Amino acid sequence: MRHLLDTKTLDRQTAVGILDVAEDMADTQRREVKKLPTLRGKTVVNLFFEDSTRTRISFEAAAKRLSADVINFSAKGSSVSKGESLQDTAQTLQAMGADAVVIRHGASGAPRTLATSGWITAGVVNAGDGTHEHPTQALLDAFTIRKRRFGDASRGRGLDAIRVTIVGDILHSRVARSNVWLLTALGAEVTLVAPPTLIPQDVSDWPVRVDYDLDRAIAEGPDAVMMLRIQLERMRAAYFPTEREYARVWGLSRQRVAALPPDTMVLHPGPMNRGLEIAAEAADSERSTVLEQVTNGVSVRMAVLYLLLAGERDDEREDGR
């Protein structure tokens, strides 16, 4: 794997392979000594042009547990805030000897530009670009669903016939887009539920079903319900009457959680707006996977960095080259 820029271009075999390597990484994280020497001597740069806490820390933990050197680069207070271009920043990182660049950027397509521009030879991982994609979040979500459903028998499996309902701010969500492509590639059936104003204008080429009634979607008994954060910071207009009205019609309330089948899991990519898209009873219930997603995120990102920086080298050894 040279780069990880999206999930739309990931085929089933590749996706299952990443999840299986993440299983191996998760096994190592249950040991007393969690650190592996795999990426010793490699340099991973976290290049974040947008604020992030959990994603940046998760990538940092993943790189350090593989013994890589980590450089955290924040656009705020850097030369970027003085007008430095992405090209100049990339060439600076190239001069520093970066082996992998994990980039979060407000512009859709920025990671692909970085990966294909020739400015840098490092592997590029998209940690979220605009409203486009967030592939490692989708991978950790799929990993979490697979682990909850199949347990120790997860390896080698897709998510065939697993029904996933994604609820909330689809319009502004790169997490939703990445999940749609990845989950369907793995065989899951995906339903989107949101107010009409928060569904993208044209989803006719998306392999999903769209519903506007959360109670009806819950009555169908999905295997997993993924609640999305309402991204008020990206909204420049009124997409729903009031937050209270949104919570009443599209929020995962205590009553709606009680109406779900006993084995339905509840996911949320975080951070959560408690009382808006998800009630505290849902977020803190046994069916919630929120903390598992955080734990699994480190294993999945370890797998991605390993495959970018060490997997190719190992494959070459096996081929005798």
C-alpha positions as CSV (number, residue, x, y, z in Angstrom):
1,M,0.0,0.0,0.0
2,R,1.5,3.3,-1.1
3,H,-1.0,5.8,0.3
4,L,-4.4,5.7,2.0
5,L,-6.4,8.6,0.5
6,D,-10.0,7.3,0.6
7,T,-12.2,4.2,1.0
8,K,-14.1,4.6,-2.3
9,T,-11.2,2.9,-4.2
10,L,-10.6,0.2,-1.6
11,D,-11.7,-3.3,-2.8
12,R,-13.0,-5.9,-0.4
13,Q,-9.8,-7.9,-0.4
14,T,-7.7,-4.9,0.5
15,A,-10.1,-3.7,3.2
16,V,-10.3,-7.2,4.8
17,G,-6.5,-7.4,4.7
18,I,-6.2,-4.1,6.6
19,L,-8.7,-5.2,9.2
20,D,-6.9,-8.5,9.7
21,V,-3.5,-6.7,10.2
22,A,-5.3,-4.5,12.7
23,E,-6.4,-7.7,14.5
24,D,-2.7,-8.6,14.8
25,M,-1.9,-5.1,16.1
26,A,-4.8,-5.3,18.7
27,D,-3.3,-8.6,19.9
28,T,0.0,-6.9,20.6
29,Q,-1.7,-4.1,22.6
30,R,-2.9,-6.7,25.2
31,R,0.7,-7.5,26.1
32,E,2.4,-5.9,29.1
33,V,4.9,-4.3,26.7
34,K,2.9,-2.8,23.9
35,K,5.7,-1.3,21.8
36,L,7.0,-3.0,18.7
37,P,10.3,-2.3,16.9
38,T,8.7,-2.5,13.4
39,L,9.1,1.2,12.3
40,R,12.3,2.1,14.2
41,G,14.2,4.7,12.2
42,K,11.1,5.9,10.3
43,T,9.6,9.4,10.7
44,V,5.9,10.0,10.7
45,V,4.6,13.6,10.5
46,N,1.2,14.5,11.7
47,L,0.3,17.5,9.5
48,F,-2.9,19.0,10.8
49,F,-4.4,22.1,9.2
50,E,-7.6,21.6,11.2
51,D,-8.1,21.2,14.9
52,S,-8.2,17.6,16.1
53,T,-7.6,15.9,19.4
54,R,-8.5,12.2,19.2
55,T,-7.4,11.6,15.6
56,R,-4.0,13.2,16.0
57,I,-3.4,11.6,19.4
58,S,-4.5,8.2,18.0
59,F,-2.1,8.5,15.1
60,E,0.7,9.6,17.4
61,A,0.1,6.7,19.7
62,A,0.0,4.3,16.8
63,A,3.3,5.5,15.4
64,K,5.0,5.5,18.7
65,R,3.9,2.0,19.5
66,L,5.6,0.9,16.3
67,S,8.7,2.8,17.4
68,A,8.6,5.5,14.7
69,D,9.8,9.0,15.4
70,V,6.8,11.4,15.4
71,I,6.7,15.1,14.5
72,N,3.4,16.9,15.2
73,F,2.9,19.9,12.9
74,S,0.0,22.2,13.6
75,A,-0.9,24.9,11.1
76,K,-1.8,27.4,13.9
77,G,1.3,29.3,14.9
78,S,3.3,27.8,12.0
79,S,4.5,29.3,8.8
80,V,1.2,28.2,7.2
81,S,-0.6,30.9,9.2
82,K,1.8,33.3,7.6
83,G,0.8,32.3,4.1
84,E,3.1,29.3,3.4
85,S,1.6,27.1,0.7
86,L,1.0,23.3,0.9
87,Q,3.7,22.8,-1.6
88,D,6.3,24.7,0.5
89,T,5.2,22.9,3.6
90,A,5.5,19.5,1.8
91,Q,9.0,20.3,0.4
92,T,10.1,21.3,3.9
93,L,8.9,17.9,5.2
94,Q,10.7,16.2,2.3
95,A,13.9,17.9,3.3
96,M,13.4,16.7,6.9
97,G,13.2,13.1,5.6
98,A,9.5,12.3,6.4
99,D,8.6,8.7,5.6
100,A,4.9,9.1,6.1
101,V,2.6,12.2,6.3
102,V,-0.7,12.0,8.1
103,I,-2.7,15.0,6.8
104,R,-5.9,16.6,7.9
105,H,-7.0,19.6,5.8
106,G,-10.1,21.7,5.3
107,A,-9.9,21.4,1.5
108,S,-11.3,18.3,-0.1
109,G,-8.6,16.6,-2.2
110,A,-5.6,18.1,-0.3
111,P,-4.2,14.7,0.6
112,R,-4.5,13.5,-3.0
113,T,-2.7,16.6,-4.2
114,L,0.1,16.0,-1.7
115,A,0.4,12.3,-2.7
116,T,0.4,12.9,-6.5
117,S,2.1,16.2,-6.8
118,G,5.7,14.9,-6.8
119,W,6.5,17.4,-3.9
120,I,7.1,14.5,-1.5
121,T,8.1,10.9,-1.7
122,A,6.5,9.9,1.7
123,G,3.4,7.8,2.0
124,V,0.3,9.9,2.6
125,V,-2.6,9.0,4.9
126,N,-5.8,11.1,4.7
127,A,-6.9,12.0,8.3
128,G,-9.9,13.9,7.0
129,D,-10.2,16.3,4.1
130,G,-13.0,18.8,4.0
131,T,-16.4,17.0,3.6
132,H,-14.7,14.4,1.4
133,E,-13.4,11.4,3.3
134,H,-11.9,10.1,6.6
135,P,-10.8,6.6,5.7
136,T,-9.2,5.4,8.9
137,Q,-12.3,6.4,10.9
138,A,-14.4,4.2,8.5
139,L,-11.8,1.3,8.9
140,L,-12.0,1.5,12.7
141,D,-15.8,1.6,12.6
142,A,-15.8,-1.5,10.4
143,F,-13.3,-3.2,12.7
144,T,-15.5,-2.4,15.7
145,I,-18.6,-3.8,14.0
146,R,-16.8,-6.9,12.9
147,K,-15.3,-7.5,16.3
148,R,-18.5,-7.0,18.2
149,R,-20.4,-9.3,15.9
150,F,-17.9,-12.1,15.3
151,G,-15.5,-11.8,18.2
152,D,-12.4,-14.1,17.8
153,A,-13.8,-15.4,14.5
154,S,-13.4,-12.0,12.9
155,R,-10.3,-12.7,10.8
156,G,-10.9,-13.0,7.1
157,R,-14.5,-11.9,7.3
158,G,-16.4,-9.0,5.7
159,L,-19.7,-7.6,6.9
160,D,-22.0,-9.5,4.6
161,A,-25.7,-8.8,5.3
162,I,-24.9,-6.7,8.3
163,R,-27.4,-3.8,8.3
164,V,-26.0,-0.4,9.3
165,T,-28.1,2.7,9.8
166,I,-26.1,6.0,9.7
167,V,-28.0,8.9,11.2
168,G,-27.5,12.6,11.3
169,D,-25.5,15.2,9.4
170,I,-24.7,13.3,6.3
171,L,-24.3,16.5,4.2
172,H,-21.2,17.7,6.1
173,S,-19.8,14.3,7.2
174,R,-16.6,12.9,5.7
175,V,-17.1,10.0,8.1
176,A,-20.4,9.1,6.5
177,R,-19.0,9.1,3.0
178,S,-16.0,6.9,3.9
179,N,-18.3,4.5,5.8
180,V,-20.8,4.2,2.9
181,W,-18.1,3.1,0.5
182,L,-16.2,0.8,2.9
183,L,-19.2,-0.9,4.6
184,T,-20.8,-1.7,1.2
185,A,-17.5,-3.0,-0.2
186,L,-17.4,-5.3,2.8
187,G,-21.0,-6.5,2.1
188,A,-23.0,-4.5,4.6
189,E,-26.4,-2.9,3.8
190,V,-26.4,0.8,4.6
191,T,-29.3,3.1,5.2
192,L,-28.9,6.9,5.7
193,V,-31.4,8.7,8.0
194,A,-31.5,12.5,8.3
195,P,-33.6,15.5,7.7
196,P,-33.9,16.2,3.9
197,T,-31.8,19.3,4.3
198,L,-28.9,17.2,5.7
199,I,-28.8,14.7,2.9
200,P,-26.4,15.6,0.0
201,Q,-28.3,16.9,-3.1
202,D,-27.6,13.8,-5.2
203,V,-26.9,10.4,-3.7
204,S,-28.3,8.5,-6.6
205,D,-24.9,6.8,-7.3
206,W,-24.4,5.9,-3.6
207,P,-25.1,2.3,-2.8
208,V,-27.5,3.2,0.0
209,R,-31.1,3.5,0.9
210,V,-32.3,6.9,2.2
211,D,-35.0,7.3,4.9
212,Y,-36.1,10.4,6.7
213,D,-37.9,8.7,9.6
214,L,-35.6,7.4,12.4
215,D,-38.4,5.5,14.2
216,R,-39.2,3.6,11.0
217,A,-35.5,2.8,10.5
218,I,-35.2,1.6,14.1
219,A,-38.3,-0.6,13.7
220,E,-36.5,-2.5,10.9
221,G,-34.0,-3.8,13.5
222,P,-30.6,-2.7,12.2
223,D,-27.4,-4.5,13.5
224,A,-25.6,-1.2,14.1
225,V,-26.7,2.4,14.4
226,M,-24.1,5.0,13.8
227,M,-24.9,8.5,15.1
228,L,-23.1,11.4,13.5
229,R,-22.2,14.7,15.2
230,I,-24.1,17.7,14.1
231,Q,-21.4,19.9,12.6
232,L,-22.6,23.3,13.6
233,E,-19.2,24.8,12.8
234,R,-19.7,24.0,9.1
235,M,-23.3,25.2,8.9
236,R,-23.9,28.7,7.4
237,A,-27.7,28.3,7.2
238,A,-30.6,26.9,9.2
239,Y,-30.8,23.2,8.3
240,F,-33.4,22.4,11.0
241,P,-35.7,24.5,13.1
242,T,-34.0,24.2,16.5
243,E,-31.6,21.8,18.3
244,R,-34.4,20.7,20.6
245,E,-36.6,19.8,17.5
246,Y,-33.7,17.9,16.0
247,A,-33.1,15.9,19.1
248,R,-36.8,15.1,19.3
249,V,-37.1,13.9,15.7
250,W,-33.7,12.5,14.8
251,G,-31.8,12.1,18.1
252,L,-31.1,8.6,19.6
253,S,-33.2,9.0,22.7
254,R,-33.6,6.6,25.6
255,Q,-36.9,5.4,24.2
256,R,-35.4,4.8,20.8
257,V,-32.5,2.8,22.3
258,A,-35.0,0.7,24.2
259,A,-36.8,-0.1,20.9
260,L,-33.7,-1.5,19.2
261,P,-33.0,-5.3,19.2
262,P,-31.0,-6.4,22.2
263,D,-27.8,-7.1,20.1
264,T,-27.9,-3.8,18.1
265,M,-24.7,-1.8,18.7
266,V,-24.5,2.0,18.8
267,L,-21.5,3.8,17.3
268,H,-20.4,7.4,17.3
269,P,-17.2,8.8,15.8
270,G,-17.0,11.5,18.4
271,P,-16.9,14.1,19.8
272,M,-20.5,13.6,20.9
273,N,-23.1,16.3,21.4
274,R,-24.9,14.6,24.3
275,G,-28.6,15.5,24.4
276,L,-28.6,16.5,20.7
277,E,-27.8,13.6,18.4
278,I,-27.4,11.1,21.2
279,A,-28.9,10.8,24.7
280,A,-26.6,10.0,27.7
281,E,-28.4,6.7,28.2
282,A,-27.5,5.6,24.7
283,A,-23.9,6.9,24.9
284,D,-23.2,5.1,28.2
285,S,-25.2,1.9,27.6
286,E,-23.6,-1.5,27.2
287,R,-24.5,-1.5,23.5
288,S,-22.4,1.7,23.0
289,T,-19.0,1.0,21.2
290,V,-17.7,4.6,21.6
291,L,-14.7,3.7,23.9
292,E,-14.0,0.5,21.8
293,Q,-13.8,2.7,18.7
294,V,-11.1,4.8,20.4
295,T,-9.1,1.7,21.4
296,N,-9.6,0.1,18.0
297,G,-8.6,3.3,16.3
298,V,-5.0,2.9,17.5
299,S,-4.8,-0.7,16.3
300,V,-6.2,0.2,12.9
301,R,-3.8,3.2,12.5
302,M,-0.9,1.0,13.5
303,A,-2.0,-1.4,10.7
304,V,-2.2,1.4,8.1
305,L,1.2,2.8,9.1
306,Y,2.8,-0.7,9.1
307,L,1.4,-1.5,5.6
308,L,2.6,1.9,4.3
309,L,6.1,1.7,5.7
310,A,7.0,-1.9,6.5
311,G,4.5,-4.2,4.7
312,E,5.8,-3.5,1.2
313,R,9.4,-4.2,2.4
314,D,8.3,-7.5,4.1
315,D,6.5,-8.6,0.9
316,E,9.7,-8.0,-1.1
317,R,11.6,-10.2,1.3
318,E,9.1,-13.0,0.9
319,D,9.5,-12.7,-2.9
320,G,13.3,-13.0,-2.5
321,R,14.0,-9.6,-4.0
